[in-house]
Amino acid sequence: MSVPVSVWQGELSLSGVTLHVHVLDDGTRIIEADDMAALLEAWQRGIPVDEAEAAAFARWQRGEAL
């Protein structure tokens, strides 16, 4: 079994947190762990999600153009 490799990387912003995101060669989409922890902390503090940022995140999740 081969280890997946990041074939694309970029940055998205959500609730004031910069997310370093990757698409792996098997199509899996991932968020770097430290960034995910920071996002969860921001949400715990009640920082809202901007609609445009949420839409961009959803497009990335679905594999659509950002």
C-alpha positions as CSV (number, residue, x, y, z in Angstrom):
1,M,0.0,0.0,0.0
2,S,1.5,3.4,-1.0
3,V,1.3,6.5,1.2
4,P,-0.9,9.2,-0.3
5,V,0.9,12.3,-1.6
6,S,-0.3,15.9,-1.7
7,V,-0.8,16.8,-5.4
8,W,-2.3,20.2,-4.6
9,Q,-2.0,22.6,-1.7
10,G,-3.6,26.0,-0.9
11,E,-4.9,28.2,1.8
12,L,-8.5,29.0,2.8
13,S,-9.7,31.3,5.5
14,L,-12.6,30.4,7.8
15,S,-13.5,32.3,11.0
16,G,-10.3,34.3,10.8
17,V,-8.2,31.2,10.7
18,T,-5.9,30.4,7.8
19,L,-6.4,26.8,6.8
20,H,-3.6,25.0,4.9
21,V,-5.5,22.5,2.8
22,H,-4.3,19.7,0.5
23,V,-5.7,17.3,-2.1
24,L,-4.1,13.9,-2.0
25,D,-3.4,11.8,-5.1
26,D,-6.4,9.6,-4.2
27,G,-8.7,12.6,-4.1
28,T,-8.9,12.9,-0.4
29,R,-9.1,16.5,0.9
30,I,-7.4,17.3,4.2
31,I,-6.8,20.2,6.5
32,E,-3.5,20.4,8.4
33,A,-4.1,19.3,12.0
34,D,-2.8,22.5,13.7
35,D,-5.1,24.6,11.5
36,M,-8.1,22.4,12.3
37,A,-7.4,22.7,16.0
38,A,-7.2,26.5,15.6
39,L,-10.5,26.6,13.7
40,L,-12.2,24.5,16.4
41,E,-10.9,26.9,19.0
42,A,-12.2,29.9,17.1
43,W,-15.6,28.3,16.9
44,Q,-15.5,27.6,20.6
45,R,-14.8,31.3,21.2
46,G,-17.9,32.1,19.1
47,I,-16.2,33.6,16.1
48,P,-18.7,33.5,13.2
49,V,-18.2,32.0,9.8
50,D,-18.3,34.4,6.9
51,E,-20.7,33.3,4.2
52,A,-18.3,33.9,1.3
53,E,-15.5,32.0,3.2
54,A,-17.9,29.1,3.9
55,A,-18.9,29.0,0.2
56,A,-15.2,28.8,-0.9
57,F,-14.6,26.0,1.7
58,A,-17.6,24.1,0.4
59,R,-16.4,24.4,-3.2
60,W,-13.0,23.1,-2.2
61,Q,-14.6,20.2,-0.3
62,R,-16.7,19.3,-3.4
63,G,-13.6,19.5,-5.7
64,E,-14.9,22.6,-7.5
65,A,-12.8,25.6,-8.5
66,L,-12.1,28.0,-5.7
